[in-house]
Amino acid sequence: MAERGLPFEIREAVVQVCGRTFWLKDPLRVFLLGAGVPKPLYERYAEESKYKIARHVLGELDGMGEDGRAIQRRIVTELCRLRTAPDDAVPDRDGAVRALRYLKELATAQRLLADQQRSETEQRALEARQRQAALAARAQKMEQLCGVFALMLNGRSDSQQRGYGLEDLLAELFEVHDIPYRRAYRTVAEEVDGLFTFRGVDYLIESRGREAPPTEADIGAFKNRVDKKLRSARGLFVSIATFRPDVVFEFTRGTTSNIVLLDGPDLSLILDGHVSLVDALDRKIQKATEEGLIYFPLSQRFGP
């Protein structure tokens, strides 16, 4: 069994069960992902019918070696544990039960049902390998972004080009850390460099690739834009150039603020791996909330 995929008749029985017992696609998606099917693999066929989704997924798993075969066995095992259709919307419940019963008979006859302990052990091992692969992919992506940022700092592109490059870099940085992010977009009244959601709060982004430090007017204009949003909205001003202390001081004198500042040295520490983006944001937001410091250099806490 470890050397080959599912027998044809069991494969077809699985396809029938997926099509008959899951009336809506969302429960089928939840089931397959829970059984270990990689999300990108499922999404590749998400627009197909339930029968085609199941058939394509099983076929793709064939090409994933032992990991794929372990997921196939997990799918069979979990389906055979069902006593009835898991989707209450299924119109033909009798047909769904018959499909389940037939799959159980085939799997039992061919000794394909993994015992619970073995199935859970395989699943834990698979999840560990997937986590390791995800960490390796993230590390590789961060190394690429670090190289892009170095070229941005040392290149001869103008400030507008650096600004666009910074927008793209920030979008990829947030996506690597699985922080919901909306890339630059335009409304009727303004152009927004980016928007992300962190700890349940929406943050507008202002990204500046200019060599000159942001002025009080630059930061003030951004704060005014944030002020016009919902009361819960905040802002993150990202500048390649370091912020001038006297400018920052103007936004900490006896007034509340809803913006946080992050500059080039901060970005370097994040991209070099001295601090994760999540920890960096947590620290900066904590300092702004508890001490009113809208700019807290990460080097004071996470420096090399």
Secondary structure, 3 states (H helix, E strand, C coil): CCCCCCCHHHHHHHHHHHHHHCCCHHHHHHHHHHCCCCHHHHHHCCCCCHHHHHHHHHHHHHCCHHHHHHHHHHHHHHHHCCCCCCCCCCCCHHHHHHHHHHHHHHHHHCCCCCCHHHHHHHHHHHHHHHHHHHHHHHHHHHHHHHHHHHHHHHCCCCHHHHHHHHHHHHHHHHHHCCCCEEEEEECCCCEEEEEEEECCEEEEEEEECCCCCCCHHHHHHHHHHHHCCCCCCEEEEEECCCCCHHHHHCCCCCCCCCEEEEEHHHHHHHHCCCCCHHHHHHHHHHHHHHHCCCCCCCHHHHCC
